């Protein structure tokens, strides 16, 4: 799947994303939970190694009771960021 990494999060989608919502991949796997929004990225709660990750808006397909991604689990893990894209600690 081709993603536009510069795609911004539209305001209605941003308003729909809530803390602790489950993040699901295209193949139905759970990637994690929303920690919070940071610009055009979703900060994912810490993983089992204590690491945060950031998902770009380009991976978001839709939001209902969950955040649904347009990529499978492996693609999501390859495309997420391990460091804050805003440069903050």
Residue pairs with C-beta under 8 A, 6 or more apart in sequence:
1 70
1 71
1 75
3 56
3 58
3 59
3 70
3 71
3 79
4 58
5 56
5 58
6 58
7 40
7 56
7 57
7 58
8 40
8 57
9 37
9 39
9 40
9 57
9 60
13 57
13 60
13 63
14 37
16 63
16 64
17 34
17 37
17 42
17 63
17 67
18 34
19 34
19 35
19 36
20 33
20 34
20 45
21 33
21 34
21 63
21 65
21 66
21 67
22 30
22 32
22 33
22 65
22 66
22 67
23 30
23 31
23 32
23 33
23 34
23 42
23 44
23 55
23 66
23 67
23 69
24 30
24 31
24 66
24 67
24 68
24 69
25 31
25 69
25 71
25 72
25 73
25 75
25 76
26 61
26 68
26 69
26 70
26 71
26 72
26 75
27 72
27 73
29 72
29 73
31 44
31 55
31 69
31 73
31 76
31 77
32 44
32 45
32 47
32 53
33 44
33 45
34 42
34 43
34 44
34 45
34 67
35 42
35 43
35 44
35 45
35 46
35 52
36 42
36 43
37 43
38 54
38 84
38 85
38 86
38 88
39 85
39 86
40 56
40 57
41 54
41 55
41 56
41 57
41 81
41 85
41 86
42 54
42 55
42 60
42 67
43 52
43 53
43 54
43 84
44 52
44 53
44 54
44 55
44 80
45 52
46 52
47 53
51 82
52 84
53 80
53 81
53 82
54 80
54 81
54 83
54 84
54 85
55 69
55 76
55 79
55 80
55 81
56 79
56 80
56 81
56 85
59 69
59 70
59 71
59 76
59 79
59 80
60 67
60 68
60 69
60 70
61 68
61 69
61 70
62 68
69 76
71 79
